Amino acid sequence: MLKALMTHRVRAAALAAIAAVCIAQHVRAQEGGKTVADGVYTEAQAIRGSASYDAVCSGCHRADMGGADGPALRQDRFARTFAERDLKTLYTKISSTMPRSAPGSLGDNVYLDIIAHILRENGFPAGTQELKADGLTAVRILPGRPKPPPPVGDFSYVEVVGCLTAGSDNTWMLTNATEPVSIAFTSALPPSAPADLSTRALGTQAFRLLDAMAYGPESHKGHKMYVRGLLIRLPSEQRMTISSLEMIAPTCTN
């Protein structure tokens, strides 16, 4: 009798262990399901969210989400607070506390739009379906990713590296320059020069610098320079306005 009872208990414990493993596997499967990297919002939704964010959130969190009176909503702070949680957690936090003067006053759709904007600014791609309230618990948040730069086009805000050269008729050129690279810009936080400038190789591009005289170009003639500004593409040449002009090296070599 005692032996049978022990056998029954062993079997019950084994069944319980198997059930626990199955439950754990189910939870892990759910956790490994849809994430914010799977295109859970649309571009149009994020654009609406950007306008709402600028109007009611940027005063505390800054236009670039870097944080001020309110916490940062991107990069390390975002990851520490929300990574591996579901989107319902983020939605509940935002909708129950913001805006600070009137929490919960924006309406479900506006809060969802703002979340779409936050996801886009954290480097997650748009998809074909708008983010809906009833699907938030099924989407897991990941740490933010670097936001891809916009494509280069006419009137893009770009950075280049090249040789500062005197042109004709008191003009100044950047020659042997790299391909222009688009960079993000907000009035709240102008971009800083990248850390790898000293190792950037020269290229084959040329740009006429429209407002170089304001930067005392004579002292940097022949130097390897970093230029950031607005790109203007004409049929005959490429031009750039200047918002930053920095010397990389006193000689123009790779």
Disulfide bonds with the S-S distance in Angstrom:
Cys163-Cys252 1.62
